[in-house]
């Protein structure tokens, strides 16, 4: 799958000056990246990004970042043939116990899936958001590989150069 368009990320302000780092996900692991593997968790809409970053009961301080993206090697689990090819059960993507798995086994099944997909040549995963209040229409793109050129180009939208201040 190919995606070209805007992506949004609601960052912890600690990482706001480094919107390309993937450092938070690398340090703590996420549903679709094991600890030690950087990732950018982005959303196709601002509201989905805010819901993703604020899954606690109250709104936390966040910095909203917008990117222009051109991503050529996305794995799309909405494609039943791809799921079958990689032996992925659709319900495994939404597993709510991934953190428990990570703590118990060192790596959750969804984290192993991310590692396997990256090793198979995929740079990203498009997946629905599982944050509270989201629907099947609320999509995220998790990036494992990104840079300033194709096949996975990402650039921060900062016309007023606010990040450099």
Residue pairs with C-beta under 8 A, 6 or more apart in sequence:
1 74
1 75
1 76
1 79
1 126
2 71
2 72
2 74
3 69
3 70
3 71
3 74
3 124
3 126
3 141
4 69
4 70
4 71
5 44
5 68
5 69
6 44
6 66
6 67
6 68
6 69
6 157
7 42
7 43
7 44
7 66
7 67
7 69
7 141
7 154
8 42
8 43
8 44
8 45
8 46
8 48
8 49
8 64
8 65
8 66
8 67
9 19
9 40
9 41
9 42
9 43
9 49
9 53
9 64
9 65
9 67
10 49
10 50
10 52
10 53
10 54
10 62
10 63
10 64
10 65
11 19
11 24
11 53
11 62
11 63
11 64
11 65
12 24
12 53
12 60
12 62
12 63
13 61
13 62
13 63
14 24
15 21
15 23
15 24
16 63
16 65
16 163
17 163
19 65
19 67
19 156
19 163
20 40
20 146
20 154
20 156
21 38
22 38
22 39
22 40
22 143
23 38
25 33
25 37
25 38
25 39
25 40
25 41
26 33
26 35
26 36
26 37
26 38
26 39
27 35
28 35
29 35
29 36
29 37
29 102
29 108
29 111
30 39
30 41
30 111
30 142
31 98
31 108
31 110
31 111
31 130
32 39
32 41
32 110
32 111
32 113
32 114
32 125
32 127
32 142
33 39
33 111
33 114
33 142
33 144
34 102
34 107
34 108
34 111
34 112
34 114
34 115
35 102
37 111
37 114
37 115
37 118
37 144
38 144
39 114
39 142
39 143
39 144
40 142
40 143
40 146
40 154
41 52
41 140
41 142
42 49
42 67
42 69
42 140
42 141
42 142
42 143
43 49
43 52
43 129
43 138
43 139
43 140
43 141
44 138
44 139
44 140
44 141
45 138
46 64
47 138
48 129
48 131
48 134
48 138
48 139
48 140
49 64
50 59
50 62
50 64
51 129
51 131
51 132
51 133
51 134
51 138
52 129
52 131
52 140
53 60
53 62
54 60
54 62
55 131
55 132
65 156
65 157
66 156
66 157
67 154
67 155
67 156
67 157
68 153
68 154
68 155
68 157
69 141
69 153
69 154
70 150
70 152
70 153
70 154
71 123
71 124
71 141
71 143
71 151
71 152
71 153
71 154
72 123
72 150
72 151
72 152
73 121
73 122
73 123
73 124
73 151
73 152
74 122
74 123
74 124
74 125
74 126
74 141
75 82
75 86
75 117
75 122
75 124
75 125
75 126
76 82
76 126
77 83
77 88
77 90
77 93
77 125
77 126
77 127
78 126
82 88
83 89
83 90
86 113
86 116
86 117
86 120
88 113
92 109
92 110
92 113
93 110
93 127
93 128
94 128
94 130
95 101
95 108
95 109
95 110
96 130
98 108
98 109
98 110
98 111
99 108
101 107
101 108
101 109
102 108
102 111
107 115
114 125
114 142
114 144
117 125
117 144
118 144
118 145
122 144
123 143
123 144
123 145
123 146
123 151
123 152
124 141
124 142
124 143
124 144
124 145
124 152
125 141
125 142
125 144
126 139
126 140
126 141
127 139
127 140
127 141
127 142
128 134
128 135
128 136
128 137
128 138
128 139
128 140
129 138
129 139
129 140
131 138
143 152
143 154
145 152
146 152
146 153
146 154
147 153
147 154
148 154
148 155
156 163
158 164
